[in-house]
Each structure stands twice: as structure tokens, then as C-alpha cells.
Amino acid sequence: MKKVALITGGTRGIGKQIALTLAENGYDIAINYRKENEEVNNTRKEIEEKNAKCFLVQGDVSKFEDCERFIKEIIAEYGRIDVLVNNAGITRDMLLMRMKKEDFEDVINVNLVGTFNVTKNVIPYMMKAREGRIINIASVVGISGNAGQTNYSASKAGIIGFTKSLAKEVASRNILVNAVAPGFIETSMTDILKDEIKEEIAKMIPLKRMGKTQDVANVVKFLSSEDSSYITGQVINIDGGMLM
């Protein structure tokens, strides 16, 4: 029986590339998404073209009841969840002086509380199976901070603390919990930046370029595999050396 990977927010950007990469490497895929749109069905088609099953579950990760429901739906469909990738996230960038209370709370609720909500509902199944992989998508700004991103940086720093603590709780059940911290990655969000801004960003990076979504997916693939069986509680920066 094929292993199953759940990727939250897996219909675009980094999440989609992770889903496609794990599908290529023999996993059946479950994808959580929040809003119905063309990208949802396009992603399913692309995954199925790689001879993998793709089960789509709608739900808002910031709502515990949604997570409880869609995890049960995945278990009913596949009978297992071997890999959980907590990828769903949002930004509401603004200097703190101008940031609205809702902008702070929304980011924390989706990024950090959402990670708790999904993991809390998945972990009993992994505990019963006595194995599993949990990979949380953090960010280098959760380590370094970034002006205009107090909400986002706080959420990602929280994910790092969550990762390390949970890793200690579940290691005896052979459940490995790690985080990856991407730096500047080429996505639809960075595509809209002006060329001069992209050039300034590249100057900050020792490798002198932004990363690709595939760079992140490759590390997640490794952490999902038996090759990483002695790695837990770690944060791996994928940033071209920016935070050396």
C-alpha cells in the first residue's frame, strides 16, 4: 500500500511543488485548500498525471472543527496519513504602528494556530501507527525577524518552537518532526516585484539568486524519506546562505 502525504495549502506555490514532488516519489496525496478555484482542480490533474491519487479536502485550518472534519475524511479515504506538511499560511505585511489587530490575529491564527489544529488531529493516527513524519514550513524571518512582518515572523518563530517541542514529545513513537525555513523563493508573490527589487534581494544572498519552489520540495522529500530516519527537531534553512 502506498504511503499518504497531506499537504495543507497545497494548490499553489511551495505547497503545490511539494505535493507534485511527493507524488513523483510514490506517495498518494491529500491536499487541503480553503477556497474553491481553478488552481484546485488543475493541481489534482497534475498529481494524477504522475500516477498518484489526489484527494481534495476543503477547510480553513484556523478553525479546529474544519480540521477535525477533513482529517477524518482523509482517513476514511486512505486509512492513513504518513506524512503531514503544514504549509498553509498567509501574510498581512505592515509596520506595527499601522497594523490592525485583525491583521496580527489572522496571520497567527492561520499560520500558527492552523499548524496546531491540523497536527492535533493527525497525531493520534501516527501515534497508533507508531511512525510518521511531520514537516512544518517555517521561514528565515522566524529566525532573523523582518521589518513590516511582526505578525508573520512571530507566527513562524512559533512554528519553530512548536516543532522542537513536539519532536521531543513523539520521538519514542518514531514520529519525526522537523521544520524547513525558506528564504526568498520564486513564487507568484515574488513574480510581481520589480526587477530592481529582485536585484537588491539577490545581492543579500551569497548564492546571488532566489530559490526555486523545487529547492524547498527536495528538502521536504528528504525529510519524508527513510534517509532522514535519525533527524528530528531540526530547522533547515533553504535560503542560499543568507543567514549563515
CORLIN-V649954 format. One record per pair of residues at least 4 apart in sequence whose C-alpha atoms are under 7 Angstrom apart, sorted by the first residue. I is the first residue (numbers start at 0). GAP is how many residues later the second one is. D is the distance in whole Angstrom. If there is no record, write none. Layout:
i={I | I}
gap={GAP | GAP}
d={D | D}
//
This chain:
i={1 | 1 | 1 | 2 | 2 | 2 | 3 | 3 | 3 | 3 | 3 | 3 | 3 | 4 | 4 | 4 | 4 | 4 | 4 | 4 | 4 | 5 | 5 | 5 | 5 | 5 | 5 | 5 | 6 | 6 | 6 | 6 | 6 | 6 | 6 | 6 | 6 | 7 | 7 | 7 | 7 | 7 | 7 | 7 | 8 | 8 | 8 | 8 | 8 | 9 | 9 | 9 | 9 | 9 | 9 | 10 | 10 | 10 | 10 | 10 | 10 | 11 | 12 | 12 | 12 | 13 | 13 | 14 | 14 | 15 | 16 | 16 | 16 | 16 | 17 | 17 | 18 | 18 | 19 | 19 | 20 | 20 | 21 | 21 | 21 | 22 | 22 | 22 | 22 | 22 | 22 | 23 | 26 | 27 | 27 | 27 | 28 | 28 | 28 | 29 | 29 | 29 | 29 | 30 | 30 | 30 | 31 | 31 | 31 | 31 | 32 | 32 | 32 | 33 | 33 | 33 | 35 | 37 | 38 | 39 | 40 | 41 | 42 | 43 | 43 | 44 | 45 | 46 | 46 | 47 | 47 | 47 | 56 | 58 | 58 | 58 | 59 | 60 | 60 | 60 | 60 | 60 | 60 | 61 | 61 | 61 | 61 | 62 | 63 | 63 | 64 | 65 | 66 | 66 | 66 | 66 | 67 | 67 | 68 | 69 | 70 | 70 | 70 | 71 | 72 | 73 | 74 | 74 | 81 | 81 | 82 | 82 | 82 | 82 | 83 | 83 | 83 | 84 | 84 | 84 | 85 | 85 | 85 | 85 | 86 | 86 | 87 | 88 | 88 | 89 | 89 | 89 | 90 | 90 | 91 | 91 | 92 | 92 | 93 | 93 | 93 | 93 | 94 | 94 | 94 | 95 | 95 | 98 | 99 | 100 | 101 | 102 | 103 | 103 | 104 | 105 | 106 | 106 | 106 | 107 | 107 | 107 | 107 | 108 | 108 | 109 | 110 | 110 | 111 | 111 | 111 | 111 | 112 | 113 | 114 | 115 | 116 | 117 | 118 | 121 | 122 | 123 | 124 | 125 | 125 | 125 | 126 | 126 | 129 | 129 | 129 | 130 | 130 | 130 | 131 | 131 | 131 | 132 | 132 | 132 | 132 | 133 | 133 | 133 | 134 | 134 | 134 | 134 | 135 | 135 | 135 | 136 | 136 | 136 | 137 | 137 | 137 | 137 | 137 | 137 | 137 | 138 | 138 | 138 | 138 | 139 | 139 | 139 | 139 | 139 | 140 | 140 | 140 | 141 | 141 | 141 | 141 | 142 | 144 | 145 | 148 | 149 | 150 | 151 | 152 | 153 | 154 | 155 | 156 | 157 | 158 | 159 | 159 | 160 | 161 | 162 | 162 | 162 | 162 | 162 | 163 | 163 | 163 | 164 | 165 | 165 | 166 | 166 | 166 | 166 | 166 | 169 | 169 | 170 | 170 | 175 | 176 | 176 | 177 | 177 | 177 | 177 | 178 | 178 | 178 | 179 | 179 | 179 | 179 | 180 | 180 | 180 | 180 | 181 | 181 | 181 | 181 | 182 | 182 | 183 | 183 | 183 | 184 | 184 | 184 | 184 | 185 | 185 | 185 | 185 | 185 | 185 | 186 | 187 | 192 | 192 | 193 | 194 | 195 | 196 | 197 | 198 | 199 | 200 | 201 | 201 | 201 | 202 | 203 | 204 | 204 | 204 | 204 | 205 | 205 | 205 | 206 | 206 | 210 | 210 | 212 | 213 | 214 | 215 | 215 | 216 | 217 | 218 | 219 | 220 | 221 | 221 | 222}
gap={24 | 25 | 26 | 24 | 25 | 79 | 23 | 24 | 25 | 76 | 77 | 78 | 79 | 22 | 23 | 24 | 25 | 76 | 77 | 78 | 79 | 23 | 24 | 25 | 75 | 77 | 78 | 79 | 8 | 12 | 23 | 24 | 25 | 77 | 78 | 79 | 80 | 23 | 24 | 25 | 77 | 78 | 79 | 80 | 6 | 23 | 24 | 78 | 79 | 5 | 6 | 9 | 21 | 22 | 23 | 4 | 5 | 22 | 28 | 29 | 32 | 4 | 4 | 174 | 200 | 4 | 199 | 4 | 72 | 4 | 4 | 196 | 197 | 200 | 4 | 199 | 4 | 10 | 4 | 27 | 4 | 196 | 4 | 5 | 199 | 4 | 5 | 6 | 24 | 27 | 29 | 26 | 25 | 24 | 25 | 26 | 24 | 25 | 26 | 24 | 25 | 26 | 44 | 24 | 25 | 26 | 24 | 25 | 26 | 27 | 24 | 25 | 26 | 24 | 25 | 26 | 4 | 4 | 4 | 4 | 4 | 4 | 4 | 4 | 10 | 4 | 4 | 5 | 7 | 4 | 5 | 6 | 13 | 7 | 8 | 11 | 6 | 5 | 6 | 49 | 53 | 56 | 57 | 47 | 48 | 51 | 52 | 4 | 4 | 53 | 4 | 4 | 4 | 50 | 51 | 54 | 4 | 53 | 4 | 4 | 4 | 50 | 51 | 4 | 4 | 4 | 4 | 5 | 50 | 51 | 49 | 50 | 51 | 141 | 49 | 50 | 51 | 49 | 50 | 51 | 29 | 49 | 50 | 51 | 49 | 50 | 23 | 21 | 22 | 17 | 20 | 21 | 16 | 61 | 11 | 15 | 55 | 56 | 4 | 5 | 54 | 55 | 4 | 52 | 53 | 52 | 54 | 4 | 4 | 4 | 4 | 4 | 4 | 47 | 4 | 4 | 4 | 44 | 45 | 4 | 5 | 43 | 47 | 4 | 5 | 4 | 4 | 44 | 4 | 43 | 46 | 47 | 4 | 4 | 4 | 4 | 4 | 4 | 4 | 4 | 4 | 4 | 4 | 4 | 5 | 6 | 4 | 46 | 43 | 44 | 45 | 42 | 43 | 44 | 42 | 43 | 44 | 42 | 43 | 44 | 91 | 42 | 43 | 44 | 42 | 43 | 44 | 85 | 42 | 43 | 44 | 42 | 43 | 44 | 4 | 18 | 21 | 22 | 41 | 42 | 43 | 17 | 42 | 43 | 44 | 4 | 41 | 42 | 43 | 97 | 4 | 5 | 12 | 11 | 12 | 14 | 15 | 14 | 8 | 7 | 4 | 4 | 4 | 4 | 4 | 4 | 4 | 4 | 4 | 4 | 4 | 4 | 19 | 4 | 4 | 4 | 14 | 15 | 16 | 70 | 4 | 69 | 70 | 4 | 4 | 11 | 4 | 9 | 10 | 65 | 66 | 4 | 5 | 4 | 5 | 56 | 55 | 56 | 54 | 55 | 56 | 57 | 55 | 56 | 57 | 55 | 56 | 57 | 58 | 54 | 55 | 56 | 57 | 34 | 55 | 56 | 57 | 55 | 56 | 26 | 27 | 55 | 25 | 26 | 27 | 28 | 4 | 5 | 24 | 25 | 26 | 27 | 4 | 4 | 4 | 5 | 4 | 4 | 4 | 4 | 4 | 4 | 4 | 4 | 6 | 7 | 8 | 5 | 38 | 4 | 35 | 36 | 37 | 34 | 35 | 36 | 33 | 34 | 4 | 28 | 4 | 4 | 4 | 4 | 22 | 4 | 4 | 4 | 4 | 4 | 5 | 6 | 5}
d={7 | 6 | 6 | 5 | 6 | 6 | 5 | 5 | 6 | 7 | 5 | 5 | 6 | 6 | 6 | 5 | 6 | 6 | 6 | 4 | 6 | 6 | 5 | 6 | 7 | 6 | 5 | 6 | 7 | 7 | 6 | 5 | 6 | 6 | 5 | 6 | 6 | 6 | 5 | 7 | 6 | 6 | 5 | 5 | 6 | 6 | 5 | 6 | 4 | 4 | 5 | 6 | 5 | 6 | 7 | 6 | 5 | 7 | 6 | 5 | 6 | 5 | 6 | 6 | 7 | 6 | 5 | 6 | 6 | 6 | 6 | 6 | 6 | 6 | 6 | 5 | 6 | 7 | 6 | 6 | 6 | 6 | 7 | 6 | 6 | 5 | 6 | 7 | 6 | 6 | 6 | 6 | 7 | 5 | 5 | 6 | 6 | 5 | 6 | 6 | 5 | 6 | 7 | 6 | 5 | 6 | 6 | 5 | 6 | 7 | 6 | 5 | 6 | 5 | 5 | 5 | 7 | 6 | 6 | 7 | 6 | 6 | 6 | 6 | 6 | 6 | 7 | 6 | 6 | 5 | 6 | 6 | 6 | 5 | 7 | 7 | 6 | 7 | 6 | 6 | 5 | 7 | 7 | 5 | 5 | 6 | 5 | 7 | 6 | 5 | 6 | 6 | 6 | 6 | 6 | 7 | 6 | 6 | 6 | 6 | 6 | 7 | 7 | 6 | 6 | 6 | 4 | 5 | 5 | 6 | 6 | 5 | 6 | 7 | 6 | 5 | 6 | 6 | 5 | 6 | 6 | 6 | 5 | 6 | 7 | 5 | 7 | 6 | 5 | 6 | 7 | 7 | 6 | 6 | 6 | 7 | 6 | 5 | 6 | 5 | 5 | 6 | 6 | 7 | 4 | 7 | 7 | 6 | 7 | 6 | 6 | 6 | 6 | 5 | 6 | 6 | 6 | 6 | 6 | 5 | 6 | 7 | 5 | 5 | 6 | 5 | 6 | 6 | 7 | 5 | 7 | 6 | 6 | 6 | 6 | 6 | 7 | 6 | 6 | 7 | 6 | 6 | 6 | 6 | 6 | 5 | 7 | 6 | 5 | 6 | 7 | 6 | 5 | 5 | 7 | 5 | 6 | 6 | 5 | 6 | 6 | 6 | 5 | 6 | 6 | 5 | 5 | 7 | 6 | 5 | 6 | 6 | 5 | 6 | 7 | 5 | 6 | 7 | 6 | 6 | 5 | 6 | 4 | 5 | 6 | 6 | 5 | 6 | 5 | 7 | 4 | 6 | 5 | 5 | 6 | 5 | 4 | 6 | 6 | 7 | 6 | 6 | 6 | 6 | 6 | 6 | 6 | 6 | 7 | 6 | 6 | 6 | 7 | 6 | 6 | 6 | 6 | 6 | 7 | 6 | 7 | 5 | 7 | 7 | 6 | 7 | 6 | 6 | 5 | 6 | 5 | 7 | 6 | 5 | 6 | 5 | 5 | 6 | 6 | 5 | 5 | 6 | 6 | 5 | 6 | 5 | 5 | 6 | 7 | 7 | 6 | 5 | 6 | 7 | 6 | 5 | 6 | 6 | 4 | 5 | 6 | 7 | 5 | 4 | 5 | 6 | 6 | 7 | 6 | 6 | 5 | 7 | 6 | 7 | 6 | 7 | 6 | 6 | 6 | 6 | 6 | 6 | 7 | 7 | 5 | 5 | 6 | 6 | 7 | 7 | 6 | 6 | 5 | 6 | 6 | 6 | 5 | 7 | 6 | 7 | 6 | 6 | 7 | 6 | 7 | 6 | 6 | 6 | 6 | 6 | 7 | 6 | 5}
//
